[in-house]
């Protein structure tokens, strides 16, 4: 799938999230406010909204239910089976900054038990999730966006989202999750439909060639702010549709020359704030944007970018560059932005 097709798909997703803020794929450290895949406006101030109060379409306790541009949103401060029941017309569920003394437990089938049969987006952020059952999201056939960032979440069963065939956007950032160990053939999640995954600042130490093997549709992958160091040449070879990869804020010292040889759709690569001293030899034929700022690059030779000749945007700012060969950028005929500050 090309970059143009991906933009069209995300435009359609953005229209469906008209009540939300724009998609934000920028990684934020755990000690900062978390930017999320989808955020909602202040419903109380919107002119085109009405509060839902109906016997057959109830708004449960501890929630405010509104309508905005045809989407029915429930914004709650807790989630509990037995004391809450939602109308089956709710499309978006938002829980933010819930009381940490009452952890949210996402038991098996919890959303169906609550009446959220048609839910399309679930956002539970800046709270505490005690656990997530392997079938918590089972049966939610319209679900296409989930954000569980910054919830002190520690584990997810690999099959948690296997049943959600429309799921496109998944944000799990700022959680101390468990990932497959080095040398393991296990996979992180079985979620073949997901196209955008954010697992930044999740204490990931390794990415094996099997970690994302059951997420072959990934087009955007954010693994920034983890503890990644050594990268295997086969790490991303199964992600044939990958268009944007964020490896920033890790401890990566070098990248194998052929690590991206199979990623022919890769257009944007972020490697800033890693102790990398060279990108010489990297083969990324269609790369358009490379962010290599604040690394350890000191010398830019005449052939450093020979495998990335279509680069249009190149950021090398914040480096202690001592020497630049006079032919260093000679083959970058598409270059229109260069930052050496």
N, C-alpha and C positions, 0 to 999 in steps of 0.2 A: 504494500500500500504506500503510495507516494505522499509527499508532504502536503500537496494540494488536497488529496482525498482526506487526509487526517484533519486538515483545517475545516473542511466541510462537515465532517462528522462531529468535531468539537463545537462547531457553530450550532448544529442542531441540538447538541446536549445543552449548550448555553441557553438556547431558547426555552428548553424545557425547564431550566432552572431560572426562569425570569424573575422569580422572587428572591434570588440569591445574588451575592456579589460575584464578580467575574472569577473564573478559575485562576488560582494562584499557585504556581509551581515552584516558588522560591523557597528554598530550605531556610528554616529559622532555628537557631540554637535553642536548646531546652530552657535556657534562662531568659528567653525573650518571649514576647507574645507570639502565639502560634498562628501562622497563616495557614489556612486550610483550603481543601479542595473546593468547598462551597460554603458560603456564609450568607445569612439572611439579613434583610434590612430591618429597621425598627418598625415593626408592624403597627404599633400604636399611632405612629405619625403618618402613615400612608393614607392618602385620601380614597384610594380605590378598594379599601378593605372593609369587610364586615365581620363582626364577631359571630361565630357559629353557636347558636343555642337551639337545639332541636331534640325532641324526644327520640326520634329514630336515628339521629346523627349526633350523638352526645359528645361533649367536650369533658373529659375526666377531670377530677380534682388535681390540683397542682399544675394545671396547664392553662394556657391561653390559646384558643383556636381561632384562626383568622382565614379569610379568603383574600388572595392577592392575584389578580390577573388570571383567575380561573384555577389557581392552585390552592389547595386547602392544607394549611400548615398548623401543626400542633407544637407549641413551644412550651416545654415542661421543665420543672426543676427536680423531678424524680420519675422513676419508672418502677411500677410494682403490680404484678398480677394479683388479682383479688380485690384490690381497691380502685383499680382504674379500668375503664373500658372505652375504646375509641370508636368513633363512627367509621364505617368501612370506606368512607370517601376521603379520608386523610391521605394525602400524597407525600407529605414531608414531615419528618419528625426531627425536632431540634432539642437537645438537652445540653446546656452549658453551665459550667461552674456549679455542679451539684454538690450538696453537702458531703464532704469527704468522710464524715462519720457514718454515713449510710451508703456503703459501696453499692454500685449497680451490678447486679448479677444477671447476665444474659443467659438464662436457662434455655434448654432445647425448646424450640417452637414458641418462644416468648412473644414474638411480635404477632403471630397468628392468634395466640391466646388473648392478646390485648385487642384484637379486632382489626389489626393493621394489615388487611389482606391485599390492599392495592398500593402499599407504600412504595414510593419510587426512590426517595433519598432518606438516609438515616445519618444524622450527625450527633454524635455524643462526644464532647470534647471538654478538656480542662476539668475533668471529674475523676472519679476512681471507679474502675471496673474490676470487680472481684474476680470474675471468670467469664469466659464465653464458652457455652456448650457447643459441641460439634454440629448440632442441628439448630442453633439459635436462629439462623437466617433461612432455614429450610422452608420451602413453599412460597417464598416471596418472589414471584415470577416477574414482577415489574421493577424490581430493584435494580438501579443502575449506578448509584453513587453511595458510598459508605465512607464516613470519616470518623475514626476512633482515635484521633490524635491526643496525646498528652493525658493519658488515663491510668498511668501506672500499670498498664497491661503487661503481663509477663509471658503468656503463652497463647497460641492459637493452634487449634487442631488443623492439620494440613487439608482436611476436607471441609472446613468451615464454609467455604463459598462455592463448593463444587456444584451445588444445585441451582445457583443463581446465574443463569445463562445470559442475562442481559446486563450483568454488572460490568461497567466500563471503568469507573473511577474508584480507586481504593487508597485512602490515606491512613497510615498507621504511625506516623512520625511521633517522636518523643515518647516512646514506650521502650522498656527494657526487654525486648522480645528475645526468644530463643530461635536460633537459626541452625541449619545443618553444620556440623563440624567439618574441619578440613579432612579431605579423604572420604567423606561420606557420599553415598549415592542417593541420599534422601532429598526430597524437595521441600521447599518452604510452604507453598500453597498450591492446591489444585484449583486454578481459576482461569480457565482457558479464554474467557471472554474479556478479561481485564486488559485495558489498553494503557492506563496510567496508574503507576504504583509509586507511592511515596513511603519509603521506610528510612527516612533520614533520622539521624540521632536516635538510633534504636539499639546501639551497642553491638552491631554486627561486626564480627571479626574476620569472617571468611565469606567469599562467594565461590562456590564450586561450579563446575559445569552442569550440575544437577539442581542447584538451588532454585532456579527459575524455569526449569525444563517443562513444567506443567502450566506455564504462563506464556505460551508462544506468541500471543497477540500483543505483547508489550510494545508500545510505541514511545512511551516516556517512562524512564526509570530514575528515581532519585534515591541514591544511597549516600548522600552527603552526611558529614558529621559523625561517621562511625569510626571504627578502629581498624579499617582495612589497611593492609600493607602490601603483601605479596599478591600479585595477580597472575593467575594461570592463563596461558595462551588460549585455552578453550572456554574461558569464563562466559563470554557472551555469544558464542557461535550459534546457539539455538534460537537467539532472538533476532530473527531475520527481518522483522518489521521495525526494529528499534530506530527511532529518529532523533531522540534527545536523551543524553545520559549525563547525570550529575554525579561526579566523583569527588567533588570539592570537600575540603576540610577533613581529609583523612591523613594517613601516614604512608602514602604510596610514594616509593622512591623511584620506581621505573615501571614502564609498561612494555610488555613483549611487542616486538615489531608487528606481528601478525594477529594481535589480540582482536582487532576489528576487521579482519580481512573478509569475514562473511557478512558483516553489517553494512550492506550496500545502501541502505536507506539512511544511515546515520548522518545527520546534518548539523547537530549541535553537540559539542562536548565541553563539559566544565571540569577542569582539573586544578583550579586555583586553590591556593593554600595547601599544597602538598609538597613534600621535599623532593620533587622531581627536578633533575638538572638538565634533561634533554627530552625532546620528542622526536629526535632523529630516527628515521626508519619507519615510523608509524605509517601504515597504509590505510588511509580512509579516503577513498576516491572521491566521494561527493560531499565531504565536509564543507560547510559554509561558515560556521562560527566556532572558533576555538578560544576558550578563556583559560589562559595559563598564567594569570596574574599571581603575584606573591608566591612564586615557587623558587627553586634554586638555580634557575637558568642564568648562566653568566656569559656564555658565548653562543652566538648565533652564526652558524657556519653557512656555506653556500648551498648545501643540500639538505638542511634541516627539514624543510617543508616540501620536499620533492614528492612525498606520497600524499600530499594534501593540496594539490595545485588549484583547487577551486575555492579556497578560503576567501570569503568576502569581509569577514569581521575577525580581527585578530587582536586579542588583549594580552599584552605582556607586561602590564604595569606592575609596579611594586617589586620588580626583580632588581638584583644588583648586577645588571649587565655591564660587563667590562669591555666587550668587543663585539662588533657586528660586521660581518664580511660585507663588502660592497655589492655582492651578488646574492645576499641572503634572501631577498624578497623578489628576485628577478623573475621567477617562474609563477608568481602569484598574480596572474593577469586579471583576476576578478577582484582583487583586494581594493576595498573602498574605505575601510576603517582600520587604523592601526594605532594602538595605544602603547607607547613606550615610557610613559611617565613614571 
